[in-house]
């Protein structure tokens, strides 16, 4: 193998800025090997810009996919705490139950967890709250109605069968 100086740039290219260095080394008799393509500084900047843009687009696509996935997992649930019923929507019903349980020791295990409804979950929740409105505890999302009535209303609105 011949001895000499190999001058790759970090991205594998030799740039015009390095050309003077290479010529001086050649004049001095130092063998210079490179298999890289000569690129201008402007081409390097365009390449870096394209890389950055591609990374940004991939990140954005991952974020959108995650949001779609999260939206598709929305479920309607029914919780009970003493005489009160809570009807809501959550991605992770178990985590939602634990968060409410921390503030309400009377909270029982979920009475009902529906199938994933996707983007229609919030409209379903709004309609369920409207239909149970006369049982609503003022200023809250809790209702003082029978468990059977709450679950029956949820099933009616979501179109699920018991």
C-alpha contacts under 8 A as a table, 3 or more apart, distances in Angstrom:
res1	aa1	res2	aa2	distance
3	X	31	X	7.25
4	X	30	X	6.24
4	X	31	X	4.77
4	X	32	X	5.54
4	X	33	X	6.82
5	X	30	X	7.15
5	X	31	X	6.35
5	X	32	X	4.90
5	X	33	X	6.33
6	X	32	X	5.88
6	X	33	X	5.14
6	X	34	X	5.86
7	X	14	X	7.24
7	X	32	X	7.56
7	X	33	X	7.33
7	X	34	X	6.45
8	X	11	X	7.70
8	X	12	X	5.34
8	X	13	X	5.94
8	X	14	X	5.96
8	X	34	X	6.85
8	X	36	X	7.02
9	X	12	X	5.05
9	X	13	X	5.18
9	X	14	X	5.66
9	X	15	X	7.61
10	X	13	X	7.43
12	X	36	X	6.09
13	X	36	X	4.91
13	X	37	X	5.45
13	X	38	X	6.20
13	X	39	X	6.63
14	X	18	X	6.51
14	X	19	X	7.73
14	X	36	X	6.04
14	X	37	X	6.27
14	X	38	X	5.08
14	X	39	X	6.41
15	X	18	X	5.41
15	X	19	X	6.73
15	X	38	X	5.60
15	X	39	X	5.11
15	X	40	X	5.79
15	X	41	X	6.64
16	X	19	X	5.02
16	X	20	X	7.76
16	X	38	X	7.01
16	X	39	X	6.71
16	X	40	X	5.78
16	X	41	X	7.11
17	X	20	X	6.71
17	X	21	X	7.94
18	X	21	X	5.24
18	X	22	X	6.28
19	X	22	X	5.07
19	X	23	X	6.13
20	X	23	X	5.11
20	X	24	X	6.13
21	X	24	X	5.21
21	X	25	X	6.22
22	X	25	X	5.12
22	X	26	X	6.17
22	X	32	X	7.08
23	X	26	X	5.03
23	X	27	X	6.15
24	X	27	X	5.08
24	X	28	X	6.20
25	X	28	X	4.99
25	X	29	X	6.38
25	X	30	X	5.37
25	X	31	X	7.51
25	X	32	X	7.35
26	X	29	X	5.03
26	X	30	X	5.42
26	X	31	X	6.32
26	X	32	X	6.83
27	X	30	X	7.56
39	X	43	X	6.19
39	X	44	X	6.70
40	X	43	X	5.21
40	X	44	X	6.37
41	X	44	X	5.01
41	X	45	X	6.22
42	X	45	X	5.09
42	X	46	X	6.19
43	X	46	X	5.03
43	X	47	X	6.11
44	X	47	X	5.05
44	X	48	X	6.20
45	X	48	X	5.08
45	X	49	X	6.05
46	X	49	X	5.01
46	X	50	X	6.13
47	X	50	X	5.11
47	X	51	X	6.24
48	X	51	X	5.06
48	X	52	X	6.19
49	X	52	X	5.11
49	X	53	X	6.13
50	X	53	X	5.04
50	X	54	X	6.06
51	X	54	X	5.12
51	X	55	X	6.21
52	X	55	X	5.15
52	X	56	X	6.18
53	X	56	X	5.01
53	X	57	X	6.13
54	X	57	X	5.08
54	X	58	X	6.12
55	X	58	X	5.16
55	X	59	X	6.13
56	X	59	X	5.14
56	X	60	X	6.15
57	X	60	X	4.99
57	X	61	X	6.12
58	X	61	X	5.08
58	X	62	X	6.21
59	X	62	X	5.17
59	X	63	X	6.20
60	X	63	X	5.02
60	X	64	X	6.18
61	X	64	X	5.07
61	X	65	X	6.08
62	X	65	X	5.10
62	X	66	X	6.10
63	X	66	X	5.12
63	X	67	X	6.21
64	X	67	X	5.02
64	X	68	X	6.16
65	X	68	X	5.09
65	X	69	X	6.08
66	X	69	X	5.02
66	X	70	X	6.01
67	X	70	X	4.99
67	X	71	X	6.00
68	X	71	X	5.07
68	X	72	X	6.11
69	X	72	X	5.21
69	X	73	X	6.53
70	X	73	X	5.36
70	X	74	X	7.10
70	X	91	X	6.73
71	X	74	X	5.79
71	X	91	X	7.69
71	X	118	X	5.36
71	X	119	X	6.01
72	X	116	X	6.50
72	X	117	X	6.59
72	X	118	X	3.76
72	X	119	X	6.53
73	X	91	X	5.33
73	X	116	X	5.10
73	X	117	X	6.95
73	X	118	X	5.87
74	X	89	X	6.28
74	X	90	X	5.33
74	X	91	X	4.55
74	X	92	X	7.90
74	X	116	X	5.33
74	X	117	X	5.78
74	X	118	X	5.40
74	X	119	X	7.53
74	X	121	X	6.15
75	X	89	X	5.39
75	X	90	X	5.55
75	X	91	X	6.16
75	X	93	X	7.45
75	X	113	X	6.77
75	X	114	X	5.49
75	X	115	X	5.92
75	X	116	X	4.75
75	X	117	X	5.88
75	X	118	X	7.68
75	X	121	X	6.54
76	X	87	X	7.09
76	X	88	X	5.63
76	X	89	X	4.49
76	X	90	X	6.73
76	X	113	X	6.05
76	X	114	X	5.21
76	X	115	X	7.55
76	X	116	X	7.79
76	X	117	X	7.80
76	X	121	X	6.70
76	X	125	X	7.03
76	X	154	X	7.83
77	X	87	X	5.70
77	X	88	X	5.51
77	X	89	X	6.11
77	X	90	X	7.59
77	X	93	X	7.05
77	X	110	X	7.12
77	X	111	X	7.62
77	X	112	X	5.45
77	X	113	X	4.48
77	X	114	X	6.13
78	X	85	X	6.81
78	X	86	X	5.61
78	X	87	X	4.63
78	X	88	X	6.75
78	X	110	X	6.04
78	X	111	X	5.46
78	X	112	X	5.01
78	X	113	X	6.64
78	X	150	X	7.47
78	X	151	X	7.03
79	X	85	X	5.65
79	X	86	X	5.04
79	X	87	X	6.55
79	X	97	X	7.93
79	X	107	X	7.20
79	X	108	X	6.81
79	X	109	X	6.93
79	X	110	X	4.82
79	X	111	X	5.53
79	X	112	X	7.21
80	X	83	X	7.23
80	X	84	X	5.73
80	X	85	X	4.49
80	X	86	X	6.24
80	X	107	X	5.90
80	X	108	X	5.69
80	X	109	X	7.65
80	X	110	X	7.14
80	X	111	X	6.91
80	X	147	X	7.61
81	X	84	X	5.29
81	X	85	X	6.41
81	X	104	X	7.71
81	X	106	X	4.98
81	X	107	X	4.21
81	X	108	X	5.90
82	X	106	X	6.14
82	X	107	X	7.26
83	X	144	X	6.06
83	X	145	X	7.40
83	X	146	X	7.93
84	X	142	X	6.09
84	X	143	X	5.44
84	X	144	X	4.70
84	X	145	X	6.79
85	X	142	X	5.48
85	X	143	X	5.02
85	X	144	X	6.21
85	X	145	X	6.81
85	X	146	X	7.86
85	X	147	X	6.98
85	X	150	X	7.47
86	X	141	X	6.25
86	X	142	X	4.71
86	X	143	X	6.27
87	X	125	X	7.33
87	X	128	X	7.84
87	X	129	X	7.57
87	X	141	X	7.31
87	X	142	X	7.36
87	X	150	X	7.78
88	X	125	X	6.21
89	X	93	X	7.90
89	X	121	X	6.69
89	X	122	X	6.92
89	X	125	X	6.74
90	X	93	X	5.48
90	X	96	X	6.86
92	X	95	X	5.41
92	X	96	X	6.31
93	X	96	X	4.96
93	X	97	X	6.07
93	X	113	X	7.53
94	X	97	X	5.05
94	X	98	X	6.30
95	X	98	X	5.08
95	X	99	X	6.26
96	X	99	X	5.17
96	X	100	X	6.36
97	X	100	X	5.29
97	X	101	X	5.92
97	X	109	X	7.74
97	X	110	X	7.40
98	X	101	X	4.89
98	X	102	X	6.36
99	X	102	X	5.46
99	X	103	X	7.37
100	X	103	X	5.48
100	X	104	X	6.10
100	X	107	X	7.66
101	X	104	X	4.89
101	X	105	X	5.77
101	X	106	X	7.75
101	X	107	X	5.84
102	X	105	X	6.88
104	X	107	X	5.75
108	X	111	X	7.90
110	X	113	X	6.92
112	X	151	X	6.94
116	X	121	X	7.98
117	X	120	X	5.85
117	X	121	X	5.15
118	X	121	X	5.86
119	X	122	X	6.95
120	X	123	X	5.34
120	X	124	X	6.25
121	X	124	X	5.10
121	X	125	X	6.18
122	X	125	X	4.97
122	X	126	X	6.13
123	X	126	X	5.09
123	X	127	X	6.22
124	X	127	X	5.15
124	X	128	X	6.12
124	X	157	X	6.27
124	X	158	X	6.38
125	X	128	X	5.08
125	X	129	X	6.12
126	X	129	X	5.16
126	X	130	X	6.15
127	X	130	X	4.93
127	X	131	X	6.20
127	X	157	X	7.25
128	X	131	X	5.18
128	X	132	X	6.15
128	X	153	X	6.51
128	X	154	X	6.29
128	X	157	X	6.73
129	X	132	X	5.13
129	X	133	X	5.68
129	X	141	X	7.93
130	X	133	X	4.94
131	X	134	X	7.70
131	X	153	X	7.66
132	X	135	X	5.62
132	X	136	X	6.66
132	X	143	X	7.26
132	X	150	X	7.59
132	X	153	X	7.98
133	X	136	X	5.12
133	X	143	X	7.87
135	X	143	X	5.13
135	X	144	X	5.24
135	X	145	X	5.87
136	X	140	X	7.25
136	X	141	X	6.92
136	X	142	X	5.97
136	X	143	X	4.22
136	X	144	X	6.31
137	X	140	X	5.81
137	X	141	X	7.16
137	X	142	X	5.63
137	X	143	X	5.41
137	X	144	X	6.61
145	X	149	X	6.86
145	X	150	X	7.00
146	X	149	X	5.23
146	X	150	X	6.42
147	X	150	X	5.21
147	X	151	X	6.25
148	X	151	X	5.28
148	X	152	X	5.91
149	X	152	X	5.07
149	X	153	X	6.05
150	X	153	X	5.20
150	X	154	X	6.29
151	X	154	X	5.05
151	X	155	X	6.17
152	X	155	X	5.14
152	X	156	X	6.11
153	X	156	X	5.06
153	X	157	X	6.18
154	X	157	X	5.29
154	X	158	X	6.00
155	X	158	X	5.31
155	X	159	X	5.69
155	X	160	X	5.08
155	X	161	X	6.42
155	X	162	X	6.94
156	X	159	X	5.32
156	X	160	X	6.93
